[in-house]
Structure formats: structure tokens, C-alpha cells
């Protein structure tokens, strides 16, 4: 035991006296059949340096800390010391699946921890939190309830940065009283961290009502075809095994291939996608700052938090890396941010949102592009669909015509255009040649169904040129 100025150094937390070792904090849990308080002395004999209890204990040679909720108290303390972005997930069905999916996606961005299996009650969830290392970038924890007040207890421990309510239904209703499942699930939103975000299914009228009553600024998603900016639909089995889902994220369509298939998976996909996007933080940008500084170009969209977009642009601008901004989905942007953009590629709608100038003709596009140059943008490309793409720089103006094709799906047109544009620019092509290559690439993509599946190979473009 290491004691400094009367304080005890704890190196592990255990709830089973048999697992106590030197440096352990033994947490007493009073269960229906076994009461951990009865085993506190044994834990001390094993090396525990302190005991957390909900009632007084006599005769122990180590400090005894008294709290009402033993596991919850120490888990809440651990939550407060962690710098991880915390996602709290609840719902009547599918919590564990969504938790595993989102944790898998976020693990590609940083170290991620989540509940083991479906350990999501007042004992299981806090214990899973206490088993984290504390240096994770993301925590993804599901919260399950069966009695009144359960969600307030779990929410107070989680204090999520993002609260996700997947659905509500007739599950574990016997202990929830007369207020209903939606009311109790929505209590998670009352415990959001400062500047936290609520993400809630719009497919359950009672959930929509209760969520809005708790937290005014709710972001809703749908898996039932409602006209929302975040929605999804099942597009069928793509290879005999995997399911293909069409997602709209802030209005922008994309396709996802999932390790499951069927309509039941639609809700899971649309719940995970915006959750992952909104969890991308400035810390993630800091982690790749060297790569940004070493690049010639940085391509940015607006499907992640605006704070994160600004961080990425600032890093690139400070390092001399040229920023190419695809301003989708459309939203107004500050002139201070636009002044750091080397090249911007809005479509008609995005041009109007950025400048206030409706774009119906090529002449309108030229006016909007001029307004963007006046705001400090280095160069402008306004994409005009079948009319081509208008280039406007401080030195020239040029319309690149589009190839004549019969479009079947324009889902990936913007992404393909911008990706191909950066490929060509990074190869040293002129801006005009790069736009020709990008327009050619996009014209091929719109003749095919899907997003990823529609992207042409380099060899195809050379054959078709």
C-alpha cells in the first residue's frame, strides 16, 4: 500500500473479494442473494487498500467510504476523469447491436471501449466503465432499464456527449409505472454533458413528444421513410450475404454495405451513421496533424461537426496545405473560414446558401462565384449537372461542358467529382484539366446504381476518354 499525505493510491477496482490484490478498492454490492459488505474483511486481507460501502463497517484497518450507490459513485468519478467522448445508447430493442456497430466504426478513429455483452443495468454498466483504461478516445455504453428511476441513475453516471434513443416498445414495462417507456427512455437526455447532442428516432410519436419535452434541440432520424435529413431504406441483398442500405445524412445520400440484411437492419444503420459522424472531434484532427501538414491538399466536407471542420481547415491553412471544400450539406459559412479555402466546389443549392444568389443559369453561377471570391475564397468551381462546371478564379472564367449521358442514380456524383478533382490536381494537372477529369469521372458514376459501386476505375476513364 502506498500512502502519501494520508491519501490511498488505488490501482484497481473489484467487487469480488477473491479478486482483491494489493492496491484494490473493494466495492460492496448488496445483491438479492449475496451482500458484498459481508466480504469486506476478506478483501482487506487479500490486499484491498480501501472499501466503498453503502452502510457502516466496523473493524477494518483501511478507509471505508460511505455512499448511497457504491458502484455508481465510483463509476461517475471515473467518468469525470476520462477525456473520452461518451455515447449513451438506449431503446427497447437493438441496443447491443447498435452499440457493437458504433464501437466498431469509432474504433477506426481511436481507442474505443464499450459494455461487454449486454451488461447494461446499474451494476453491469458501471462495472464495464470501471474496466476501461481511462485513455480511450470513445466510450460507447448502452443503458437498460426495468424500473422507475433507473435511467436517471444510469444517465447521471454516463453524462453522455451523444445520447442515442433507438426505439421504444413493450419491453420491461412491468416496473416502469404509468408514465410509459418513452418517458423513461427520454430521461437519458436530461443527463447530457454540456454541449451534448441528442439523436432520437422519429418513428415513434410518443418518443418524439417526450424527447422534445426533455431536450429542445433533438436531431431526429427515421427508418420508415419520413422526409427527414437523416433517413435510411433497405436496398436489398447485394451479394447473397450482405445487405445494402441507402442512407441520407443531412440530406446527402450514400450507400452502406452491412454484415446483415433485411428491413430490420435499417434502423441500426441510420442510428450508427450520424452517431459516428458527430463523434469526430478536434482531438481526432490533432492526431493526424502531421499527415495534414505533409499533404499538398486537404479535401473537407460538412458532414461532421462544424467545430471539427474548422479545426481541420485551420491545421491545413497554418501548414500551407491547400484546402478544397465541398460545402455539402449546404449551410452558411463565416467569411473568416472561407478566406482559408483555396478551392470551393458548391452546386447550385450550396452556391445560393453561401451567397444568397439563386443559381438557375450559368450567368447566375458566375455571379455567385464572384461573390465567393469577394469573400476571400481562392478559386471557385460551381457544378451545374448536365450544363457542366463553371471555373472562376481571380484571373479567368471557363465553363467545362458535361458529357451527354443517361443518368440512373446521382447519389455519388458530387463525391466522385471532388475525389477525381483532387487526384488530378495532386498529379500536377491544371485546374481546367482537373475539372475535365472530374466531370468525366462523375458522368460515368451517374450511369450506375449505388455509391461506392458506381465509382469508375482509372482504366475505365482512360478507355472512355
Buried (B, 14 or more C-beta within 10 A) or exposed (E): EEEEEEEBEBEBBBBEBEBBEEBBBBBBBEEEEEBBBEBBBEBBEBBBBBBBBBEEBEEBEBEBBEBEBBBBBBBBEBBEEBEBBBBBBBBBBBBBBBBBBBBBBBBEBBBBBBBEEEBBBBBBBBBBBBBBEEEBBBBBBBBBBBBBBBBBBBBBBBBBBBBBBBBBBEBBEEEBEEEBBBBBBBBBBEBBBEEBBBBBBBBBEBBBEBBBEBBEEBBBBBBBEEEBBBBBBBBEEBEEEBBBBBBBBBBBBBBBBBEBBEEBBBBBBBBBBBBBBBBBBBBBBEEBBEEBBEBEBBBBBBBBBEEBBBBBBBBBBEBEBBBBBBBBBBEEBEEEBBEBBBBBBBBBBBBBBBBEBEBEEBEBBBBBBBBBBEBEBBBBBBBBBEBBBBBBBEEEBBBBEBBEEEEEBEBBBBBBBBBBBBBBBEEEBEBBBBBBBBBBBBBBBBBBBBBEBBBBEEEEBEEEE
